C-alpha cells in the first residue's frame, strides 16, 4: 500500500508500525517543516538554581518525547512536504501523480475538501482523539478533560466533507487518569492511534474493512476553545477548576484576576476541610504551599503562580508585596465575547 501521511505529531511512531507490515509511506505532509521548541529541555541551570532557592514558579515544559518522528523520516529518506494549503489545485494534482492508495490523517490543522478526498484510490482515513460520535471537533482532548470525563479514546473514520462525520472503521477506549493532563493523555492517544491505524491500513489492503455509520443522534460537537476558556469561574467547584488546569497543562497556565492584575496559575490542588464561611474566590489562608481559596464547592490550594508581566525572582518578590492579605477576593472572569464556545457549528445542534 502506498500511503500519504498528513500529521503534525512530532513524537508519533506510526511510521515504524506501518512499515513493518510492508506498506510504503511515499511522503509526509505538514503545513510547515519548522521543528519549533518541542524538544526544549527547559531553562538554564542558573535559573533552575534560582527556582530552588527562591521557590519560583515551575516553568511550563513540553512532554518528553518517546519517539522523534522527524529524525525517523530523515533516516528513512521519506519525502517531507510543506503544504500551507492542502486543497490547492497544484497540490491535488501532485498527489494524484503519486498514485497514492490511501491518505492517513492524524492531527492536521486543515480541512480536506472534495478534490483531495477523492484523489487516493481507497480514500482518506482520519484518527480522531475521542470516541465518535461524541466530542467531534478540533480540540476534543481539552473539552474531555475540562468536562471531567473518565473515558476517552481514539476513533479511525473515513473522511468526508463533513467534519468528523464519516463512517467509523475502528475505535479504542482509554481510561482517563484522575490527575492526567492534556499532554499525558495526548501522548497515550497518539501511541494508541499508531497501532489502530496500522490495523486499519492492513484491513484496507486485505479488503476487510468494516464500516459503521455514525449515530447522528449521539453526536456532540465542541468548537475551538477561546481565551475565556482558560479563565477560572470561582463559583464552580474546586474539582471543576482542577479539571480545567489539567486540560491546559503542561502547555498553558490557568488565568485568574486579582485587584485588576492577571495571575497565571501553574499548579494547584483540591483541599477538603470544614467550611470557613468564605465567598467563591476569597483567599481564606496563606499556606506553606501558597494560597487557600474558597470555591463554589471545596477549596483550591494554589501552589505555583505568577503575577503578569513579572517573571523569575522579580515575580517571587512581588508576590510577597502585591498579593492581598487573607479575605480578599479574586475578580470575576471577564465575560466571553463572540460565539458561545459550547454551541455547535452545525445547524440545529446545541451542546450542553
N, C-alpha and C positions, 0 to 999 in steps of 0.2 A: 504493500500500500504506500502510495506517495502522499505525504502529508504536508500541509502548510500550517504552521502554528502561529496563532496571534495571542501573545501574552506579555504582560509586564512584570511577571513574578520573577524576582532575581534569585530566589533560593528554591527553585522548583525542580524536582528530579524526574519529571515526566519523560524527558529525553532518553535517559538510560533505560527506563522501564520499557518504553515502546520499541526502542531499537533492539532490545534483547529478543523480541519476537520477529525480527526481520523486517520491520517496517522502516521506511526511509523518510526522514524529515528533510524536505527539499529546501526549506527556508524558514526562518523565524522572524516574525514581524513585530515591531514596536512603533509607537508614534515617533520617538526619538531613540537614539542609542547612547545617551549620556548616563553614566553609572550613578551620578549623584553622590549622596553621602550615606548610602545604606550601610556600608561596611565600616563606618566611622567607629573607632574604638573608644570614643568618649573624650573627656577633657585631658589636658596635660597633667603631668604628675604634680606640679606645684599647685594646681587648682584642686586636685584630689586631696592633697595635704591640707589645704585651706578649709575644705569642706569638713574634714575630720576635726580640725582644731576649733572651728567656729560654728559647727553644726549647720552648715549651709544647706539649702535645698538640694535634693538629688537631681542631677541632670537627666533629661529625657534621653534615652538611648534606644536605638533600634534593637529588635530581637536578634541575637547572634545567629547568623545563618548556618544551617547544617549542610547546605549544598550551594555551590556557586554556578548558576545557570550560564553566565556569560563566559566563564573560564571553560566550561564544558563545551560550549558552542565553538569557541576558538580552537580547542583541542581536536574536536571532531570535524573542523573545517566546514561547518554548516553556514550557509549564507545568512547574513543578518541584514534585514531590510528596514530602514526608517521610512515610515509612511504616515504623514500627518493627516491624510485623507484617504481612508480605506476604500471609499466609494468613487474616487476619481476615475474617469473612463480609462485613462492611461494605465492605472494600476490594475483595473479589472482585466484589461487586455493582456497585461503582463502575466497575471495569474493564469489566465486561460492558456497562455503559451507554455506554462509549466506542466500542463497535463496532470493536475492535482486530482487525486481520488477523493480526498476528504480534508476539509479545513477544521482544525481543532482550536477552539477559543476558550481561554480561561484568564479572567481579569484583564480585560482590554477596554480602554475608555472611549470606544467609538461604537455607534450603532450601525450595524451592517444592513444595507438596503438590498433590494431585489436583485440587482445586477450581479453583485458579488456573491450573494447567497446561491444563485443558480449556476455559478461558474464551475465548481468541482463536480466530478462525476456522481458522487454519492451524497453530496450536500455538505452542510455545516453543522457541527455539534458544539455546544457550549456547556461548560461546567459552572453551575451557579452555586454560590455558598449558602444555600438554605434548602429546606425540604419543600420544593414547589408542590402545589401552587401557593403555599404560604410564603410570605416575605419575598415576593418578586420586587424587582427594583435595583437601583445601582449600589446601595450600601447596606445590604441585609445584616451583616455582622454587627454593625453599630446598633441597629434597631433591635436585634435579637438580644443583645446584652443589656441595652437600656431598658427593655421591657421585662427583664428578669427571666427570660426563657431558660429552661433547664435542658431542652433538647434542641439540637441543631442538626446540621448535616450538609451534604453536598448532593446536587442533582445534575445528571447529564441529560440534556434535552436537545432535540433537533431545533435549530434556529429557524425562525420565521420572521416576517416583518413586524409582528407583534413582540413587544418587549417581554422576554422570559415566558413566552406563551406556547412554545412548540411542544410536541409530544415528548413525554418522558421515556427515556430508554434505560436509565439506571439511577439508583439512589443509595446513599449510605448514611445511616443515622449516627450522630455523635452526641454524647452526653456532655453538657457544658458544666465545667467545674465551678464551684461556688465562688472562688476567687479568681477565676480565669479572666484575663483581659483580652482585648481585641487582637493584640499581637500574637498571643499564645494560641488563641482559637484559630486565627487565620493560618498560622503555621501548620496546625493539625489538619485543617481543611485542605490545604494545598497538598499535603502528603497523601491524604485520602483520595484527592482528585487525581493524582498521578496514577494510582493503581486502578481506580474506577474507569478513568478514560482509556487506559491501556486495554482493559477488558472490553470496553465498548468498541474500540478500534478493531480488536480481534473479531468481535461479533459482526461488524460491518464487512470485514474481509471474508468471513465464512458465510455471509448471508443469513445470519441467525438473529438479527436484531429484533427485539420485541418492543414495539412502540405502543405507548399508552397515552391517550389524550388526557389533558389536564381537566380536572373538575373545576369549571369556572366558578361554581357556587362557593367553593372553598378558597378562592383566590384572595389574597391580600397583597396590597402594593404599598410600598413605602418609598417616597422620593428621596432626593439628596437632602442631607441634613443642612441646617443653616447655622450661623454663628450663635443664634439664640439657643440652639440645642445643646450647647456646651455650658450654659449658664445654670446655676443652681436655683431651684424652686424650694425655698426653705419650708414651705407648707407641706411638701412631700415628706415621706418617711426617710430615716437615715439609710434604710436599705435601698430605697429608690435612688438616693443621691450616690451611693456607692456603686449601684448598677451603672449609672451614668459615667462615673470615673473609670470603671472597668471598660466601658465602651470607647474610651478615648486613649487609655494608656496602652503602650508606653510612648505614644506619639505626641499627645497633646495633654495639657492640664485642664482641670475644671476652672470655670471663670465665676468669680463672685465679686461683689462690690461692698465696700465698707467706707462710710464717710466720703463718698464720691471717688474713692480710689479703687482701681482694679486689682483684684487679688487672684493670683494663679495658684491653684491647689494641685499638688502632685501626689500626695499620699494622705490617706485618711482611713479611719476605722470606725466601726459601729460600736458604741458603748451602751451597755444596758445599765439600769440603775433606777432608783426611786425618782419619781418626778420632782423636779426642783422648782416648778411653777413658772418657768420662763416662757416667752413667746417664741414662735418659729424664727430662727435666725439670730437669736440672742446669745451672746457669749456668756456662758454660765460659770466657767472656771478657766484658769490657766493651769495646764498640766505640765509634767516633765516632758511630755511629747509635743505639746503645742497648745491648742485651744479646744475647749469643750463647748460645742454649740448645740443649742436646742433645735430640733426639727419638728415637723408635724407629728412625728412618732419616733421616739428614741433620741439618742444623742450622737453627734458626729464629732469624733476627735480628729482635728486637723493636725497632721504631724509634719508636713513639709509643704511650704508655700513661699511665694514671692510677692512683693509689692511692686507692681508695674510703675515705672520702667526700670527699676533698680535691679541689679544682679550682684551675685558674689558677696564679698564681705561687706560692701556698702548696704546691700539689702538686709544682711544679718543685723547690722547696727540699726538701720531704720525700723526694723521690726520692733525693736525694743522702744524706739522713740515714738513711732507713728501709730502702732496698734492701740486702739482704745482699751480702756480697762473693762473688767467684768461688768456686765449689764448692758453694754452697747449692743446694737443690733446691726446685722448685715443688711444692706439695702435690698429692696426687691429687685428682681431681674427686670431689665427693660422689656417693654412689650415687643413681641416679634412682629415684623412687618412682612407684607407680601403674602404669597400663597401659604396657607396653613400647612405645616410640614406633615400633618397626619392625613392630609387629603390626597386621595388617589389622583393621578394624572389621567386616569381613564374615566370617561364619561359615565356617570350613573353609579359610581362606586365610592363609598365613603368609608375610610378606615377608622377604626375605633379611636 
